Amino acid sequence: MAGLYIHIPFCGSRCIYCGFYSTTALGLRQRYVDALCREMVMRHPESTTISTIYLGGGTPSQLTIPQLRQLFDSIYKYNKVDTDAEITIECNPDDVTEAFVEGLRNLPVNRISMGAQTFDDTRLRFLRRRHTASQVTMAVERLRKAGYENISIDLMYGLPEETVKDWEADITQVLSLDVEHLSAYCLMIEEDTPLHLKLLDGEITETDEEQERQMYDILIDRLEAAGYEHYELSNFARKGFRSRHNSAYWNGTPYIGIGAAAHSYDIRTRSWNISDLHQYINGIEHEERLFEEELLDEDTRYNDAITVALRTSDGLDLTTLSEKHRSYCLQNARRFIDDGLLESITPAGADNPHAIRLTRRGLFVSDMIMSELIF
């Protein structure tokens, strides 16, 4: 089983904080979709069953319904897709019109992920988001009316001048929508973004680290009290609604990445397509995939497991490690276990732990812990 990720880099406008590869060159959408379909022909694995499909971006909802239909026709023609596959598309709330939802219902999409970020219109304008707070609510209502029962919303905290009270209001608003899944990220100011320039010019200041920690604490408490499972550092789900696609990343399941800047992983190697729309399209049109590849040795695979598995509530399965890496991991984890930042999980009757995971206290210093466990 494997996941299939398709990168759609198009955006109606660029958000002030975005560090992902994206473009506003909407005139290239059709050529790009044609190239995506062609890359699938070039790469389709005959023996691999696709268990999850994820259209990310960028803003996949900037594609037209006919373009999305063309894309899914190719996906199903050139891949073996599991009948129970989780199929997600990322949408901007203002793209979720009645006409768009009606078209979407005729496609195999069964999960929607929407970037709300905040429910405060002033902050949305500052972030250069195209939607308003009310459009998030309208989008959820339209999707529910159309029968969608698996909706995820993204939120962001630690925004410039955002108070704890502001953040609590955003949490209250998202809980009122009763969606199945929530992702919440602390704002990271990426270099070479408009937001970074504002920081350098002194127009904004970064949120105090202690306030960010308080916001994260409030997030966990509020969502767990509302019945959500905190199954990954930034992700919460109703029972049975974990993101299967993202969970596959954290579990080390192979995935295929199609499109400009898309990454692929097959346990043995990791590869990534060129992060240039024009070069990607021109390459595919000439039957050439422009990409780089890294051969993964045993140490690299161990380090990857540390940085992804420890993000999850299930933790790192020690039984999957070599004796060398298991011994190294436990030796370096001991002081964090003694300090209450990590906990070991030992089955009844067993002599040795079969997994380690972050405690609630450990969540706040996860990067530091992972760096100390890296080989």
C-alpha positions, -999 to +999 in steps of 0.1 A: +000+000+000+012+035-007+000+071-006-003+094-037+004+131-032-003+155-061+010+191-057-012+218-071+009+250-068-017+276-080-030+303-057-053+332-064-030+353-043+000+346-020-004+346+017+021+368+036+035+338+056+037+311+030+070+293+024+056+265+002+062+263-035+033+281-051+025+305-080-003+328-091+003+319-128-032+306-133-029+307-171-007+276-169-033+254-151-043+233-181-007+227-193+001+217-157-028+193-153-018+177-187+018+174-173+005+158-141-014+132-161+017+126-182+039+121-152+015+095-139+019+076-172+057+078-169+057+066-133+027+044-125+036+014-103+019-017-116+022-036-084+014-009-058-021-003-044-029+034-036-046+036-002-047+074+002-048+103-023-041+139-013-043+170-035-023+197-017-008+230-026-010+258-032-047+258-036-061+227-054-096+243-054-082+268-079-085+241-105-117+239-125-140+209-120-132+196-156-095+198-147-100+179-115-121+154-134-093+149-159-068+145-130-089+118-113-095+100-146-058+096-149-053+087-113-077+058-116-065+048-151-028+045-142-030+034-105-046+006-086-067+026-061-081+008-030-119+008-029-118+023+006-092+049-002-092+082+017-092+110-009-085+145+003-085+179-015-074+211+001-098+240-005-098+277+002-131+286+018-141+312-008-136+286-035-163+264-019-192+278-039-224+259-045-213+252-081-179+239-070-194+216-044-219+203-069-191+195-093-170+180-065-198+155-056-193+139-090-156+132-082-143+105-058-132+130-031-144+120+004-124+143+026-121+181+026-093+201+042-098+239+045-074+266+056-094+289+079-063+301+099-084+325+120-119+337+124-109+373+128-114+393+095-087+419+105-061+392+110-072+374+078-066+406+058-032+410+075-023+375+064-036+383+029-061+355+030-087+358+003-117+346+024-136+360+053-146+343+085-182+340+075-172+322+043-156+294+064-190+288+081-208+289+047-183+265+032-188+239+060-226+243+057-225+237+019-202+207+023-225+192+050-256+198+028-238+179+000-232+149+023-195+154+032-188+137+066-151+142+068-140+178+071-107+192+084-099+228+093-065+244+097-060+271+123-029+292+131-019+308+164+009+330+176+000+357+150+015+392+155-006+411+182-029+381+187-039+378+224-047+346+243-083+358+244-083+361+205-070+326+203-097+312+226-123+329+205-110+311+174-111+278+192-147+285+203-156+293+167-141+262+152-157+239+179-191+254+169-186+240+134-182+204+148-158+192+121-141+158+123-105+170+122-085+200+132-049+210+125-035+239+144+000+253+138+020+280+155+030+306+130+066+301+117+081+332+101+099+317+071+128+335+055+122+354+022+085+357+028+067+391+031+061+384+067+098+380+073+105+413+056+080+430+080+098+415+109+132+427+096+117+462+090+104+463+126+067+465+115+059+434+136+073+415+165+073+378+171+049+364+197+065+356+231+074+320+234+057+317+268+024+330+252+028+305+224+031+277+249+000+290+268-019+290+235-009+255+228-019+244+263-053+259+259-057+243+225-050+208+238-073+213+269-102+227+249-101+201+221-096+171+244-125+183+265-146+185+233-138+148+225-110+152+200-080+128+201-046+146+201-029+121+179+000+142+165+017+174+177-005+197+156-035+174+148-067+165+165-094+141+153-128+127+163-126+089+168-120+072+135-111+104+116-074+106+119-058+117+086-049+084+071-027+101+044-006+121+069-005+092+093+012+072+066+040+098+064+045+096+102+044+057+100+070+055+073+046+042+046+059+047+010+043+075-010+045+088-046+046+125-052+034+139-085+039+175-097+064+204-092+082+202-059+065+170-049+084+145-028+084+107-031+096+080-007+099+042-012+119+033+020+151+028+000+152+063-016+137+098-013+133+120-043+118+154-051+107+170-084+121+203-094+105+233-077+099+253-109+066+253-127+079+261-162+109+237-160+086+209-146+061+213-174+087+216-201+105+185-188+074+164-187+063+176-221+097+162-234+093+129-215+118+139-188+111+140-151+135+166-136+142+155-100+169+148-074+172+116-054+188+106-021+197+070-012+187+063+024+211+043+045+202+027+078+212+057+099+191+081+078+161+059+081+165+058+119+168+096+120+137+099+099+118+076+122+128+098+152+116+130+136+082+117+124+071+088+147+078+108+179+054+135+166+025+110+172+007+098+202+016+062+193+053+072+195+083+054+182+080+016+177+114+003+190+108-032+176+112-018+141+148-006+148+180-024+145+197-035+177+223-008+173+197+020+169+174+006+196+203+006+221+214+041+211+178+055+213+171+040+247+204+051+261+198+087+250+162+087+259+168+076+295+173+111+309+142+124+292+122+095+306+136+102+341+127+139+336+091+131+326+095+143+290+093+109+275+076+077+286+083+041+277+056+016+269+062-019+280+036-047+274+025-068+303+050-096+309+077-080+287+111-072+300+119-043+276+099-014+263+085-017+228+079+020+223+086+055+236+065+086+232+064+122+243+045+131+275+024+162+277+054+181+291+076+167+264+054+181+236+066+216+243+103+207+238+098+180+211+124+195+188+151+194+214+143+158+224+144+146+188+177+164+182+192+145+211+180+111+198+193+117+163+221+093+154 
